[in-house]
């Protein structure tokens, strides 16, 4: 278990030097106990104390990495139960299965379909990050051949799923330097699986049907020398999985119960009803890796969107670069409008301008990633901000009509903006969806 604040305080220099940024060593110890400070913030702590405090300073959930090169993924190292408490650090990894029963053109087609599950949303690239090769055949040689084919044809991180130590060993022999996530180890196979994970320097999946059994198993595996562990609850209904995953997260993060302080992997079976709802539930509560059986973009994209939404930093909105964006090939007579640099706002406006089929320019104003009304109410959007943006991006050299379309929700600033810029201000529609009609009828 983690040390208390008073236990940590006894190991500190007790000089109250304030070098850590805290008024006293006791205050620093309390922050360290709550995972709100780092031990490195204290420059005078002894090496002996560092060794003793390592467990207290470590995040309550282990960071686990697998994959290689630019496609390495990492999961875990979460510190809070709810995003608004701070933020979530490592987004859920979405993986798709490849059965080792597939071969030849079928196997190639499946891998290509998974590789293609990459998308762009509000300017951010999102996609499947891993392929899970499943030993459905029961054959070690067949499993190894499928794993080798996946490694050769896909840059994605690799998960090797088999209950057979022999099959995993054979597959690892064909996937050198891939650093896959392997497993799963059960209470009966832990010894053999640990040897394989240690010999190949791979993280290991531990599976059991209860969190008590998982805690015992993870302690056994860690005690045998494998520190990078991923937990998996096996054989439970969705209701029981969600209940127990929540218990695990609370015990791991709030109680700092180390045997459950590891990332979690969950499978969504292809035959499971309402698989999208199942996957979304597991992403939210609280799977770090979700493995799905489908390559349908219509299923995968919504799940990736859920991941993106859940793991967005609540203190740092998704933003686009403040500058002039063009839609089509505008000339000096094309419309000019402005919006804020909140990604969702900008891409909504851009999409609706494209729908109008009228080449236009969009001046994106820096409002620290807030929407139009939010920025205006917080005085991050006013006539001075817009005027400075127009000057910075030299809009006068781009158009000769000296007309600026502004969002309808901030029509109240039109008078001051005209005085500040000397331009004619045209009040656009309140809703972006009305921009096509506005540009086709009012602007023209």
N, C-alpha and C positions, 0 to 999 in steps of 0.2 A: 504493500500500500504506500501511497505518497506520504511524505513527511508533512507535519503541520507547520504553520507559520512559526510557532515558538521553537519547534525542533530545528527548523532551518536557521532561526536567529542564533541559536547556540553555536552554530558552525561558522558564522560570519565574523569579520574582524572586530565588530562593535565599536568602530571609530566614529561613526556618524559623520563621515567626511563629505557626504552629499555628492560624491563623484558619480553615483548611479542615477542621480536625478531625484532621489527621494530624500526627505528631510532627516530620516533616521534609518539605521540598519534594521530596526524592527519593522518599519513601514515597508522597506524593501523586501524583507522576509515574507510579510503577509502578501505582497503582490506576487512574489515568486511562487508561493503556495497556491495561489489562484490562477497561475499560468498567465499572469498579466505583465510579467517582467522576465528578462533573460538573465541567466547567471553571469554571462559575459559582461553585463552592465556593471558588475562590481570588479574593479581592476585589482583589488588587494586580497581577494579570497585565495586561500592556500590551495595547493594542488590536492592535498589530502581531503580538504573540504569539498573541492570540485568533484572528486570521485564519489564522495558520499552523497553529494547533492545531485548527481547526474540524473537519478531517477525522478527526483522532485522537479527538476528543470525540464525534463523531456515532455513533449506533448502527450496528452492522455491517450492519443491514438497513434499507432505506429505508421510511419510513411513507408509504403511499399512501391517499388518500381519494377517494371518488366518491359520487355521490348528492347530494341536497340537503336542506336544512332538517333536520327531526327524523329523517329516514330516511337521513341520510348514514352511510356505513359506512367503516371504516378497516381496513386490513390491513398486515401487516409489522411493522417495528420490534421484531422478536424479537431477543433477546440471548443466549439459551442454546440448546444442542442438546437438552437433556433438561429436563423440567419441574422435577425435584427440585433442579436446580442453582440455580434462583431461582423463576421462574414464566414462563408464556407470557402475552403481553400482549394480543394482539388475536385473538379466536377466528376460526376458519375461517368464511368467509361461504359459505353454501349458496345457490346460485342455481338457477333452473329456466328451461328454454328456452321460447321462443315462436317458432315458425317463421313467416316472413313469407308463407308460402304459405296460412296461415289468413286468413280474412276474415269479416266479418259476424258472425253468431251464434256460429260456431265460435271465432273469435278472442276474442270477448267471454267465452264460456264458459271458455276456457283461462285468460284473465287472472283471472277471478273465482276459478277453482280454485286458482291460485297465491296470490292474495291471502288465501285461506282457510287456507293452510298455516301457521297460527299456533297454538301450543299452550302449555300451562302444565305445568311439571314441578317438583315440590317447591317450589311457590310462586314459581317464576321463569318469566317469559314467554320462550319461545324460538320461533323461526320462520325461514322463508325470508326472506332480506334483500335479494335482488336478482332481477331478471328479465333474462335474456339473450335479446335479439332476434337471431335468426339469419337471415342473408340466403340462405336456401335457393333462392329464386326466381331469383337472379342479376340481378334488376331493381332499379335504384336507386330508382325511383318507388315500387315495391311495398314495398321495405324501409323507405323513409321513411314511408309510410302506416302500416305496422305499428308502427314506433317511435312515431309520434305517437299511435296508438291506445293503446299500452301506457302512455305518459306520462300520457295523459288519464285512464285507468281505474285506474291503480295508483300508490300512494305509494312503492313499493319502489324502491331504487336500480336504475339502468339500466346494462346492458352491451350495447354494440352490436357485433355480431360479423359482420364481412365482410372479405374479402380485397381488396375494391374500394374505392379511395380515393373514387371518385365516389359510390358508394352511402353511404359513411360521411358524406361532406359533405352529401348530400341529407338523410340522417336527422338529422344535427345541426341542420340548418336548421329541422326540425320539432320539435326537443326542446330549445329554448333554455331556459337556466337549470336544466337537469336535471343538468349536470356528469356525464355518463356516463363509464364506462370504455370505450374504443374500441380496435378493432384487428381483425385482428392484422397488425402490420408484419413483413415478411420482409426478407431482405437485398435483394431486388429492389425492394420497394415502400417501403423505409424513408424515403426522401427525401420522397415525397408524403404518407406517413402522419405524419411529423414535422410537416410544415407544417399539416396539419389539426389535430393535437393542440395545437400552439402557438397557432394562430388561435382555437381554441375553449377553450383553457385546460383541456384534459382529460388525464387519465392515459392512457398508451398501452400496449397489449399488444404484446410482441415475441415472435415464435415462430421456432423452429428445431428441427432434428432431433437436435442434439447440444449438450452444455453448452459446448463450445468455440465453436461457431457462435453460441450465445446470448450468450456473453461478448463476442464481437466485435461482435455486433449491438447489445447494450446500450451498449457504449462509443461506438459510432457515433451512436446516438440521443441519449445524454447529451451528447456533444460537439456535437450540432446544436441543443441548447438545451432538450430535454425531460428533466426530472429525475424525473418521476413515471412509473415504468415497472413493468409487471407481466410476468413471464416465463412462457412456455408452451412445454413440450416437445411436439413434434408428431410423429405417426406412429410411436410406439413401443409395444411391448407393455407390459402392466402390470408385468411383471418388470423390464423395462428402465427404465420410468418411475420405479418405486420406487427402483431402484439409483441412477439419475442424480439424482433429487430429493434423495436422501440425500447424494450427493457435493456437490451444489450447496449444501445447508445447511451441510455441514462446511466447504467452501471459503469460503462467505460469512461464517459466524459465527466459526469457529475460526481460519481463516487471514486473515480480514478482507479477502477478495478482492472489491473493490468492484464489478467488473462483474457478479458474481453475487449481490450484496447487495440483492436486490429480492424482493418477494412473488411467489408462483407461482400460476398458474391452471391447473386441469386439467379436462378434459371427461370425463364418464362417458356413453358412448353407450348409447342405449336397447336396442340389440341385444346389448350386451356381457353375456356370461353372468355370473351371480352379481353383478349390479350393486351390490347392497348391500355385499357384501364388497369390491368394487373401491372404492366410495366411502369406506367406512370405512378402508381401507388408505391411500387418498390423504389423508384427513384426518389420520391419524396420522403419515404420512411423505410429504411435509411440505407439502401444498398449502394455500395461504392462501385460495384461492377454489376451490370445487368446483361445477361446473355439471352438473346432472342433467337428464334428458329426461322425467321422470315427475312427475305431480301426485298420485300415490297417497299418501295419508297414512300407510299402513302401511309405505311405503318411506322417506318423508321423516322421520317422527318418530324412528325408530331412529338415523338419521344425525345429527339434531339432538342426540339424547341423547349420541352419541359425542363431538360437538363440546363439549357441556357438560361431560362428564366429563374430557376431555383438557385443557380450558382452565380448569378450576377451580383457583384458587390453592391449592397444597398447604399453604401456611402459614396459610390463612384458610378454615376449613370453612364450607360454606353453612349459614346459620343462619336460624331464625325468631325473631320477637320474643318475649321471655319475658313471658307474660301468661296470663290465663285464656281458653281457647278453648271455644266451645260446639259441640256436635254435636246437631242437632235443636233442640228447645225445652225445655231442662231446667227443672225447678222445684226447690223446696227439698228434695225427696226424691230427686232424681236422683243417680247416682253421681258421685264426684269422684276423679280419679286424677292422677298426675303423671308427666311424662317430661322428657327433656332438650330443649334447643333446637337440636340437630342436625337439620337439615331432613329428612333421610331417615328418621330415627327418628320425628320428630313426624308426618310425613305417613303413615307406615306405621301408626302407632297410630291416627291419625284415621280412616283408611280402614277399619281393622278394627272400630273403635267404631261407625262408620256401618253396617257390615254386621250389627251386633247388633240394629239398629233400636231401641235404647234411648237416649233422650236423655241426654246426659252432659256433664260438664265436664272439661276437661283442663288442669291447671296445668302450664305449661311453665316449667321452672326453667333459669336461666342457668348453663350449664356451659361457656361459651366455644365452643359449637358441637361438643362432643364427645358420643359416644354414651353410653349408660347405664353399661356396664362400663368403658369408657375413663375416663369422668368419675369413677366411683367409685374406680378404681385410682389415679387421679391426685389424689385427695382434693378434686376439684372438685364432688363430689356426696356430701353427708353430711347428718346430721340438722339441723345448723345452717343449711345452705344451704336445705333444704326448709322449715324453720320460718320463716326470714326471708322466703322467697317467699310462704308462706301468709299471713303478716302483711301484707306489702306489698300483696298483691292482695285482702286482706280476705275470705278465703274463708268465715269464720264467718258473714258476713252473707248468704251465698249458699245455704248448706245448713243444715239443722237436725239431721241425723243424726250429725254429727261422726265420720264414717268416711272414711278415706283409703285408696285402693287404690294399692299401690306395685308396681313391676316385680319379677317373681319373681327376677330375677338379683341383686337387692340386698336379698333377704329378711333378710340378716344385720343390716341397719340398722333393722329394725322395732322392736326393743326400745328402743333409744335415741331413736328418732323418737317413740314413744309417750310416753316420759318428757319429751321436749322440748316436745311439742305438747299432751299431754293427750287426744289423739284416739285412737280405735281404729284401728289399722293393719291393713289386710287385705292379705295377700300375693297379688298377682295371678299370672298365668301367666308363665313365663319367655319364651315366644314370643308375640309380638303376635297371631299368627294364631289363638291360642286365646282371645282376648278375647271374641269373640261368645258362645262357649259359657260362658265364665266369667260374663259379665254376665247371661246368660239363666238360668243355673242356680244359681250361687253367690250373686251379689248379690241376686237375687230371692228 
